[in-house]
Amino acid sequence: MSPLSRNGAITFFGLLLSTTVAFSSCSPVDGQTKGTTGPAARSKAFPGAVGYGAAALGGFKGKIIQVTTTADNVAGSLRACVEAVGPRTCVFRVGGIFRFDGTPPVIKNPYITIAGQTAPGGGVTIAHDGSAESRTPLLIKNTNDVIVRHVRIRNDRIGGEKESEDSITIENSKYVVIDQVSASWARDEIINGYGNNDFITVSNSIFSYGIPKHDKCALLGSDPKNAQNFSFIGNICAHNGDRNPDINFKPSSCVEVVNNVFYNAVSEFAEVWETYGGTPVSIVGNSFKAGIDTTDGAVGIIRQTVESTGNSAIYLHDNQFFGAFTDIDASVAVARRNTPPCPLTVKPMAAGVAYSSVLAKSGAKPRDAIDAEVVNDVINRTGQIVMLPGSIPAIFAGTPYPDADRDGMDDRWEVKNGAKVGAADSWLDGNRDGVTNLDAFLDYLHKQLVR
């Protein structure tokens, strides 16, 4: 195997195994070279990864599994890749609506990358069939090292959990990155962190149109047993009554809410809770904007003291507020700090700059009509909370890029960038730039989508 870690540094298993994670060998699948193991050291999940989850390994140095059908429970399905064992990267040879039959698969086997940017045409939308067994379409549970990028989750049908169904749940997991994802129409939180998570990044995503009576954007921490490191960076929450976001962690945690756009809350935008002794949080460079449903009594940032067991530590800097609501509730004053409780993992953009950047670049790409409408609503202060899910827009199928050697990369790109068509060289570094071939190719696709 190549001795590369993600940043190109040379690693030696004999020196690093005592303090880092390594994988056992994987059998060759879909172009993966025999005996390839995982890296001996953590580095960035992908070029440009940010936040506490940025060291997630995902499917690094594992199998390349091709998703060849939108059907469920068959060979070549997304479910087959999710449920596979060992480090793996799901690359899409088909785009469209991936509708799970019955109970959706749970991401429970660690070391997986779902690379939605590889899909042709209009990309990837995940949903379920609305049967009694249907639950949260994207559930990451009791696992580690998960990367999900450029997919949409649309709960367009009422599942078995009804009013307690999220779009995305991260439960008892660590080293997780949710990036460039879009989700809508959950009857509970659109994205929910539950239990004992750690080293989590939720970034560059759009969470919209929660369904009342429990229309909530993001519950970052729920029922934590231990301290957590959690980053919420560059996201849009739009058309959700409250929990924009909800922040409730133990005192020794490190939580950052940086450069997000929060639009059209009804009663509350950011809520900092103290159930577990008071949350340490930095809320920096965000935009809070009223919409049609925002009441005059709404609050931009509030400290929730119900059943408080200790004061939070809240650092506020360079947040901007638009509309006739209370910017910062008076209850926050006792918990405010002059410096961040933990060093920030990113250098924040100024709030105004971040506002424009987030509106332009967030969400799964290419954007569907739902995300386009959300962004337009934020800009023009239009749109409102909906009472029922909408319909998933039709998705252009497109033509997959040529990949004769089934290594996950476009053959034409390989020729231009030092990789070899006909060789299983996903995890080699053909042009010796310190980034593996597949990581460089996935980054190339990402940049093409967000440019």
C-alpha positions in Angstrom: 0.0 0.0 0.0 1.0 3.6 -0.4 2.3 5.1 2.9 0.2 8.3 2.3 -2.0 9.7 4.9 -4.6 12.2 3.6 -2.3 15.1 3.7 0.5 13.2 2.0 2.7 12.7 5.1 4.6 9.5 5.4 3.3 7.3 8.2 4.7 4.2 9.8 2.3 1.6 11.3 4.8 0.4 13.8 5.2 3.9 15.4 1.6 5.0 15.2 -0.7 2.0 15.9 -0.6 2.6 19.7 -2.3 6.0 19.3 -4.2 5.9 16.0 -6.9 3.9 14.2 -6.0 1.3 11.6 -8.1 -1.1 9.6 -7.9 -4.8 8.8 -7.5 -5.9 5.2 -10.4 -5.7 2.8 -11.1 -8.1 0.0 -11.0 -6.5 -3.5 -14.3 -5.1 -4.6 -15.0 -3.0 -7.7 -11.5 -2.1 -8.6 -10.0 -2.0 -5.1 -6.5 -3.5 -4.9 -6.1 -6.6 -2.8 -4.9 -6.1 0.8 -5.3 -2.4 1.0 -5.7 -1.2 4.5 -6.6 2.1 6.1 -4.3 4.9 7.0 -2.3 4.9 10.2 -3.1 8.5 11.1 -6.0 10.8 10.9 -5.9 13.9 8.6 -8.6 15.9 6.9 -11.8 14.1 5.7 -11.4 15.9 2.3 -9.7 19.1 1.1 -11.5 22.0 2.7 -13.1 20.0 5.5 -13.7 22.1 8.6 -14.8 21.8 12.2 -14.4 19.1 14.9 -15.3 16.3 12.5 -12.7 17.3 9.9 -10.5 14.3 10.7 -13.2 11.7 9.8 -11.7 9.0 7.7 -14.8 8.0 5.9 -14.0 5.3 3.3 -10.4 6.3 2.9 -8.2 3.5 1.4 -11.2 1.1 1.3 -13.4 -0.5 -1.4 -15.0 1.5 -4.2 -18.6 0.4 -4.4 -20.6 1.5 -7.4 -24.3 2.4 -6.9 -25.8 1.4 -10.2 -29.6 1.6 -9.5 -32.1 3.7 -7.7 -34.0 0.6 -6.7 -33.7 -0.7 -3.1 -32.7 -4.1 -1.7 -30.9 -5.3 -4.8 -27.3 -5.6 -5.9 -25.9 -2.2 -6.8 -28.3 -0.3 -4.5 -27.4 2.5 -2.1 -28.6 0.2 0.7 -26.0 -2.4 -0.4 -23.2 0.1 0.0 -24.5 1.5 3.3 -24.8 -2.0 4.8 -21.4 -3.3 3.5 -18.6 -3.9 5.9 -15.2 -2.3 5.9 -13.9 1.0 4.6 -15.9 1.9 1.5 -16.8 4.8 -0.8 -20.2 4.9 -2.4 -19.9 6.3 -5.9 -23.0 6.9 -8.0 -23.4 5.6 -11.6 -27.0 6.8 -11.5 -28.8 9.8 -10.1 -32.4 10.2 -9.1 -34.7 9.4 -6.1 -33.4 6.6 -3.9 -36.5 5.5 -2.1 -36.0 3.0 0.7 -38.6 0.2 1.0 -39.7 -0.3 4.6 -37.1 0.4 7.2 -34.2 2.5 5.8 -30.7 1.2 6.2 -28.8 2.3 9.3 -25.2 3.5 8.8 -23.8 1.3 11.6 -20.7 -0.2 10.0 -17.9 2.4 10.3 -15.7 4.0 7.6 -18.0 5.1 4.9 -18.1 8.0 2.4 -21.3 8.7 0.5 -20.0 10.7 -2.4 -23.1 12.3 -3.9 -21.0 14.5 -6.1 -20.2 11.5 -8.3 -23.9 11.2 -9.4 -24.8 12.2 -13.0 -27.6 14.6 -13.9 -29.5 16.2 -11.1 -27.8 14.3 -8.3 -29.1 12.2 -5.3 -32.3 12.5 -3.3 -32.9 10.0 -0.5 -36.5 9.3 0.8 -38.5 6.4 2.2 -41.7 4.8 1.0 -44.0 6.0 3.8 -44.8 2.6 5.1 -45.3 1.7 8.8 -41.7 0.6 9.0 -40.4 3.9 7.5 -38.2 6.0 9.8 -35.5 8.6 9.6 -34.0 8.2 6.1 -30.4 9.0 7.1 -29.6 7.4 10.5 -26.0 7.2 11.6 -25.9 5.1 14.8 -23.3 3.5 17.0 -20.5 4.0 14.5 -17.5 6.2 13.5 -15.8 7.8 10.6 -18.7 8.8 8.3 -18.7 11.4 5.5 -21.9 12.3 3.7 -21.7 14.9 0.9 -24.0 16.3 -1.8 -27.2 14.4 -1.1 -30.7 15.5 -0.3 -33.0 13.9 2.2 -36.7 14.7 1.6 -39.3 13.2 3.9 -42.1 13.6 1.4 -44.2 10.7 2.9 -45.4 10.2 6.5 -43.6 7.2 7.9 -44.2 5.0 10.9 -42.7 7.4 13.4 -44.9 10.3 12.2 -44.3 13.2 14.6 -40.9 11.8 15.9 -39.2 11.3 12.5 -36.1 13.3 11.7 -34.5 13.7 8.3 -31.0 13.0 9.7 -30.1 11.6 13.1 -26.5 11.2 14.4 -26.6 8.9 17.4 -23.8 7.6 19.6 -21.2 8.2 16.9 -17.9 10.0 16.4 -16.0 11.6 13.6 -18.9 12.4 11.4 -19.1 15.0 8.6 -22.4 16.1 7.1 -21.5 18.5 4.3 -23.3 20.0 1.3 -26.5 18.2 2.3 -30.1 19.4 2.0 -33.0 18.1 4.0 -36.7 19.0 4.4 -40.1 18.0 5.8 -39.2 16.2 9.0 -41.9 16.0 11.6 -39.3 16.3 14.4 -35.8 17.9 14.0 -34.5 18.0 10.5 -31.1 17.2 11.9 -30.7 15.8 15.3 -27.7 14.8 17.4 -28.7 12.2 20.0 -26.8 10.5 22.8 -23.0 10.3 23.1 -21.6 11.8 19.9 -18.2 13.5 19.5 -16.2 15.2 16.8 -19.1 16.1 14.6 -19.2 18.7 11.8 -22.4 19.8 10.1 -21.5 22.2 7.4 -22.6 24.0 4.2 -26.1 22.5 4.3 -29.7 23.6 4.0 -32.4 22.5 6.5 -35.8 23.7 5.6 -39.6 23.3 6.0 -40.0 21.4 9.2 -43.6 20.1 9.5 -45.7 21.4 12.5 -46.5 20.8 15.2 -42.8 20.0 15.8 -41.1 22.0 13.1 -37.5 22.2 14.4 -34.3 22.8 12.4 -31.4 21.4 14.4 -31.1 19.8 17.8 -27.3 19.7 18.1 -27.2 17.7 21.3 -29.8 15.6 23.0 -29.4 13.4 26.2 -25.6 13.6 26.1 -23.7 11.3 28.5 -20.3 12.9 28.1 -18.7 16.1 26.7 -18.8 16.6 23.0 -17.0 18.6 20.3 -19.5 19.9 17.7 -19.3 22.3 14.8 -22.3 23.9 13.0 -20.8 25.9 10.2 -22.1 27.6 7.0 -25.6 26.2 7.1 -29.1 27.6 6.4 -32.1 26.9 8.7 -35.2 28.2 7.0 -39.0 28.0 7.7 -38.7 26.1 11.1 -40.6 27.3 14.2 -37.7 27.1 16.6 -34.4 25.2 17.4 -32.5 27.3 14.9 -30.4 25.6 16.4 -31.0 24.1 19.9 -27.7 23.8 21.8 -27.6 21.6 25.0 -24.3 20.1 26.0 -22.3 19.3 29.1 -20.0 22.0 30.5 -16.7 20.5 29.3 -17.9 20.4 25.7 -16.7 22.6 22.8 -19.5 23.8 20.6 -19.3 26.4 17.8 -22.1 27.9 15.7 -20.3 29.9 13.0 -21.3 31.7 9.8 -24.8 30.3 9.5 -28.0 31.9 8.2 -31.2 31.5 10.2 -34.5 32.6 8.6 -38.2 32.7 9.5 -38.3 31.2 13.0 -41.6 31.7 14.7 -40.7 32.0 18.3 -36.9 31.4 18.8 -33.8 31.2 16.7 -30.7 30.0 18.7 -31.5 28.4 22.1 -28.7 27.7 24.6 -29.9 25.2 27.2 -28.5 24.4 30.7 -30.0 21.0 31.4 -26.6 19.3 31.8 -24.8 22.0 33.7 -24.6 24.8 31.0 -23.4 24.7 27.5 -20.1 26.3 26.4 -20.7 27.7 23.0 -19.4 30.3 20.5 -22.0 31.9 18.3 -20.0 33.9 15.7 -20.7 35.6 12.4 -24.2 34.4 12.0 -27.3 36.1 10.4 -30.7 36.0 12.0 -33.5 37.1 9.8 -37.2 37.5 10.3 -39.7 36.1 7.8 -43.5 36.1 7.4 -44.0 33.7 10.3 -41.6 35.4 12.8 -43.6 37.0 15.6 -42.7 40.3 17.3 -42.0 38.3 20.5 -39.5 36.1 18.8 -35.8 36.1 20.1 -32.6 35.7 18.1 -30.4 34.2 20.8 -31.9 33.1 24.1 -30.7 31.3 27.2 -33.1 28.5 28.2 -33.1 28.2 32.0 -35.9 25.6 32.5 -34.4 23.0 34.8 -31.0 24.7 34.6 -28.2 23.0 36.6 -25.5 25.6 35.9 -24.8 28.7 33.8 -23.8 28.4 30.2 -20.7 30.1 28.8 -21.8 32.0 25.7 -19.4 33.9 23.5 -21.2 36.2 21.0 -19.4 38.1 18.2 -20.3 39.7 14.9 -23.8 38.4 14.6 -26.3 40.4 12.6 -30.1 40.6 13.0 -32.8 41.6 10.6 -36.4 42.3 11.6 -38.7 43.4 14.5 -37.7 40.8 17.1 -35.5 40.8 20.2 -31.9 40.2 19.1 -30.5 38.9 22.3 -32.6 38.0 25.3 -31.7 39.7 28.6 -31.2 36.3 30.2 -28.1 35.8 28.1 -26.1 38.5 29.9 -25.2 36.4 33.0 -23.7 33.7 30.8 -21.8 35.9 28.3 -18.0 35.6 28.0 -15.5 37.9 26.5 -13.5 35.1 24.8 -14.6 31.8 23.3 -14.9 28.9 25.8 -12.8 26.8 23.3 -10.6 28.0 20.5 -12.5 28.2 17.3 -11.6 25.6 14.7 -12.1 28.0 11.8 -11.4 31.6 11.1 -14.9 33.1 10.8 -15.9 35.2 7.9 -17.5 38.6 8.7 -21.2 38.0 9.1 -22.1 40.0 5.9 -19.6 38.1 3.8 -20.7 34.8 5.2 -24.4 35.6 4.5 -23.6 36.0 0.7 -21.3 33.0 0.7 -23.8 30.6 2.4 -26.7 31.6 0.2 -24.5 30.9 -2.9 -22.8 27.7 -1.9 -24.8 25.8 0.7 -26.8 22.6 0.2 -26.5 19.6 -2.1 -25.5 20.5 -5.7 -26.8 20.8 -8.2 -29.6 22.6 -6.4 -33.1 21.4 -6.8 -36.2 23.6 -7.0 -36.8 23.3 -3.2 -33.4 24.7 -2.2 -33.6 27.4 -4.9 -36.9 28.5 -3.4 -35.5 28.5 0.1 -32.5 30.7 -1.0 -34.9 33.1 -2.8 -37.1 33.3 0.3 -34.2 34.2 2.5 -33.0 36.9 0.1 -36.5 38.4 -0.4 -38.1 37.7 3.0 -40.8 35.6 1.3 -42.2 32.1 1.8 -43.5 30.5 5.0 -43.7 27.5 7.1 -45.7 24.7 5.4 -48.2 22.3 7.1 -47.6 19.3 4.8 -44.6 17.9 2.8 -44.3 18.9 -0.8 -43.3 16.8 -3.8 -39.8 15.9 -4.7 -38.9 17.6 -8.0 -38.1 15.4 -10.9 -34.4 14.7 -11.2 -32.6 14.7 -14.6 -30.9 11.3 -15.0 -27.8 12.4 -16.9 -25.0 10.2 -18.2 -22.4 8.8 -15.8 -18.7 9.7 -16.5 -16.7 6.9 -18.1 -15.0 4.6 -15.6 -13.7 1.6 -17.4 -11.5 0.4 -14.5 -14.3 0.9 -11.9 -12.0 2.8 -9.6 -14.5 5.6 -9.0 -12.8 8.2 -11.2 -13.5 9.6 -14.6 -11.1 8.0 -17.1 -10.7 11.4 -18.8 -9.7 13.1 -15.5 -7.3 10.3 -14.7 -5.4 10.9 -18.0 -5.0 14.6 -17.2 -4.0 14.1 -13.6 -1.4 11.4 -13.4 -3.7 8.5 -12.6 -3.8 5.4 -14.8 -6.9 4.1 -16.7 -6.9 0.3 -16.3 -5.3 0.3 -12.9 -7.0 0.2 -9.5 -5.1 3.3 -8.3 -7.8 5.2 -6.3 -5.6 5.5 -3.3 -2.3 6.2 -5.0 -1.0 9.8 -5.7 -0.4 9.9 -9.4 0.7 13.5 -9.6 2.5 13.4 -6.2 0.7 16.5 -4.8 0.1 14.8 -1.4 -3.6 14.0 -2.1 -4.7 10.5 -3.2 -6.2 10.2 -6.7 -9.8 9.6 -5.5 -9.7 12.4 -2.9 -8.5 14.8 -5.6 -11.1 13.6 -8.1 -14.0 14.0 -5.5 -12.7 17.4 -4.7 -12.6 18.3 -8.4 -16.3 17.2 -8.7 -17.2 19.2 -5.6 -15.6 22.4 -6.9 -17.3 22.0 -10.3 -20.7 21.9 -8.5 -20.2 24.8 -6.1 -18.3 27.2 -8.4 
